[in-house]
Amino acid sequence: MTTALVAPAPTRLWTPSRVLVTRSAAERPHGRRVVARLEAAGVSDIELLPGDRLPNLRGDGDRAAFMAAKQTMAVVVPPPSKRRLQPIPPSAAGRSPPAPPRAARRGRRSRRPATPTRWPSST
């Protein structure tokens, strides 16, 4: 029995229609390489911002603003306080199950009775 290998379908790469580049990102070598690759990809609307703040993406309504944001790429540099590497906590899949209650760990039954105690009626 022979099985034919089927090549996966080609994926469509996303190309932004508008690119905003902050001043700090444009000054760095990596930012310049990103801008050069975008120009080579045919992106015509590349805006070099005078500062490090991104402008609001407004539209005629919420839907238009959302669509403008989805078609926009921002090339930015984080502030120095955010550039420090932070460890990533392990996933929940690697954790051991939670420990059983203390009474079960000691091999004893808990002191609380399973059913509530009934007091004799005073009649």
CYANA upper distance limits for C-alpha pairs under 8 A (distance plus 0.5 A):
 15 THR  CA     41 ALA  CA      8.30
 15 THR  CA     43 VAL  CA      8.07
 16 PRO  CA     43 VAL  CA      7.55
 16 PRO  CA     71 GLN  CA      5.71
 16 PRO  CA     72 THR  CA      6.10
 16 PRO  CA     73 MET  CA      6.52
 17 SER  CA     43 VAL  CA      6.76
 17 SER  CA     44 SER  CA      8.04
 17 SER  CA     45 ASP  CA      7.10
 17 SER  CA     71 GLN  CA      6.05
 17 SER  CA     72 THR  CA      6.74
 18 ARG  CA     43 VAL  CA      7.71
 18 ARG  CA     44 SER  CA      8.08
 18 ARG  CA     45 ASP  CA      5.43
 18 ARG  CA     46 ILE  CA      6.54
 18 ARG  CA     47 GLU  CA      8.27
 18 ARG  CA     71 GLN  CA      6.95
 18 ARG  CA     72 THR  CA      5.28
 18 ARG  CA     73 MET  CA      6.88
 19 VAL  CA     43 VAL  CA      8.46
 19 VAL  CA     45 ASP  CA      6.76
 19 VAL  CA     46 ILE  CA      5.20
 19 VAL  CA     47 GLU  CA      6.58
 19 VAL  CA     72 THR  CA      6.11
 19 VAL  CA     73 MET  CA      5.25
 19 VAL  CA     74 ALA  CA      6.25
 19 VAL  CA     75 VAL  CA      7.96
 20 LEU  CA     46 ILE  CA      6.65
 20 LEU  CA     47 GLU  CA      5.50
 20 LEU  CA     48 LEU  CA      6.71
 20 LEU  CA     49 LEU  CA      7.31
 20 LEU  CA     54 LEU  CA      8.06
 20 LEU  CA     72 THR  CA      7.93
 20 LEU  CA     73 MET  CA      6.78
 20 LEU  CA     74 ALA  CA      5.24
 20 LEU  CA     75 VAL  CA      6.70
 21 VAL  CA     25 ALA  CA      6.88
 21 VAL  CA     26 ALA  CA      6.85
 21 VAL  CA     46 ILE  CA      7.92
 21 VAL  CA     47 GLU  CA      6.64
 21 VAL  CA     48 LEU  CA      5.42
 21 VAL  CA     49 LEU  CA      6.39
 21 VAL  CA     74 ALA  CA      6.42
 21 VAL  CA     75 VAL  CA      5.28
 21 VAL  CA     76 VAL  CA      6.92
 22 THR  CA     26 ALA  CA      6.76
 22 THR  CA     48 LEU  CA      6.72
 22 THR  CA     49 LEU  CA      5.57
 22 THR  CA     50 PRO  CA      7.56
 22 THR  CA     51 GLY  CA      6.52
 22 THR  CA     52 ASP  CA      5.40
 22 THR  CA     53 ARG  CA      7.51
 22 THR  CA     54 LEU  CA      7.91
 22 THR  CA     74 ALA  CA      8.38
 22 THR  CA     75 VAL  CA      6.95
 22 THR  CA     76 VAL  CA      6.12
 22 THR  CA     77 VAL  CA      8.24
 23 ARG  CA     27 GLU  CA      6.83
 23 ARG  CA     48 LEU  CA      7.34
 23 ARG  CA     49 LEU  CA      6.40
 23 ARG  CA     50 PRO  CA      6.37
 23 ARG  CA     51 GLY  CA      5.76
 23 ARG  CA     52 ASP  CA      6.24
 24 SER  CA     28 ARG  CA      7.23
 24 SER  CA     51 GLY  CA      8.17
 24 SER  CA     52 ASP  CA      7.00
 24 SER  CA     76 VAL  CA      7.72
 24 SER  CA     77 VAL  CA      6.86
 25 ALA  CA     30 HIS  CA      8.33
 25 ALA  CA     31 GLY  CA      5.49
 25 ALA  CA     32 ARG  CA      8.17
 25 ALA  CA     75 VAL  CA      6.84
 25 ALA  CA     76 VAL  CA      5.80
 25 ALA  CA     77 VAL  CA      5.99
 26 ALA  CA     31 GLY  CA      5.61
 26 ALA  CA     32 ARG  CA      6.13
 26 ALA  CA     35 VAL  CA      8.48
 26 ALA  CA     48 LEU  CA      8.00
 27 GLU  CA     31 GLY  CA      7.44
 27 GLU  CA     32 ARG  CA      7.64
 28 ARG  CA     32 ARG  CA      6.88
 29 PRO  CA     33 ARG  CA      6.79
 30 HIS  CA     34 VAL  CA      6.73
 31 GLY  CA     35 VAL  CA      6.78
 31 GLY  CA     75 VAL  CA      7.63
 32 ARG  CA     36 ALA  CA      6.68
 33 ARG  CA     37 ARG  CA      6.70
 34 VAL  CA     38 LEU  CA      6.73
 35 VAL  CA     39 GLU  CA      6.72
 35 VAL  CA     46 ILE  CA      8.46
 36 ALA  CA     40 ALA  CA      6.69
 37 ARG  CA     41 ALA  CA      6.62
 38 LEU  CA     42 GLY  CA      7.01
 38 LEU  CA     43 VAL  CA      6.15
 39 GLU  CA     43 VAL  CA      5.91
 39 GLU  CA     44 SER  CA      7.41
 49 LEU  CA     53 ARG  CA      8.41
 49 LEU  CA     54 LEU  CA      8.34
 52 ASP  CA     76 VAL  CA      8.16
 57 LEU  CA     65 ALA  CA      6.46
 57 LEU  CA     68 ALA  CA      7.22
 57 LEU  CA     69 ALA  CA      6.96
 58 ARG  CA     64 ALA  CA      8.15
 58 ARG  CA     65 ALA  CA      5.57
 58 ARG  CA     68 ALA  CA      8.36
 59 GLY  CA     63 ARG  CA      8.29
 59 GLY  CA     64 ALA  CA      5.39
 59 GLY  CA     65 ALA  CA      4.92
 59 GLY  CA     68 ALA  CA      7.93
 60 ASP  CA     64 ALA  CA      6.37
 60 ASP  CA     65 ALA  CA      7.67
 61 GLY  CA     65 ALA  CA      6.74
 62 ASP  CA     66 PHE  CA      6.60
 63 ARG  CA     67 MET  CA      6.73
 64 ALA  CA     68 ALA  CA      6.65
 65 ALA  CA     69 ALA  CA      6.68
 66 PHE  CA     70 LYS  CA      6.72
 67 MET  CA     71 GLN  CA      6.89
 68 ALA  CA     72 THR  CA      6.82
 69 ALA  CA     73 MET  CA      8.50
 78 PRO  CA     82 LYS  CA      6.58
 78 PRO  CA     83 ARG  CA      6.99
 79 PRO  CA     83 ARG  CA      7.24
 80 PRO  CA     84 ARG  CA      8.10
 90 PRO  CA     94 GLY  CA      7.28
 90 PRO  CA     95 ARG  CA      8.35
 91 SER  CA     95 ARG  CA      7.76
100 PRO  CA    104 ALA  CA      6.82
100 PRO  CA    105 ARG  CA      6.91
101 PRO  CA    105 ARG  CA      6.95
102 ARG  CA    106 ARG  CA      7.01
103 ALA  CA    107 GLY  CA      6.95
103 ALA  CA    108 ARG  CA      5.95
103 ALA  CA    109 ARG  CA      6.49
103 ALA  CA    110 SER  CA      6.08
104 ALA  CA    108 ARG  CA      6.51
104 ALA  CA    109 ARG  CA      7.27
104 ALA  CA    110 SER  CA      8.32
113 PRO  CA    117 THR  CA      8.30
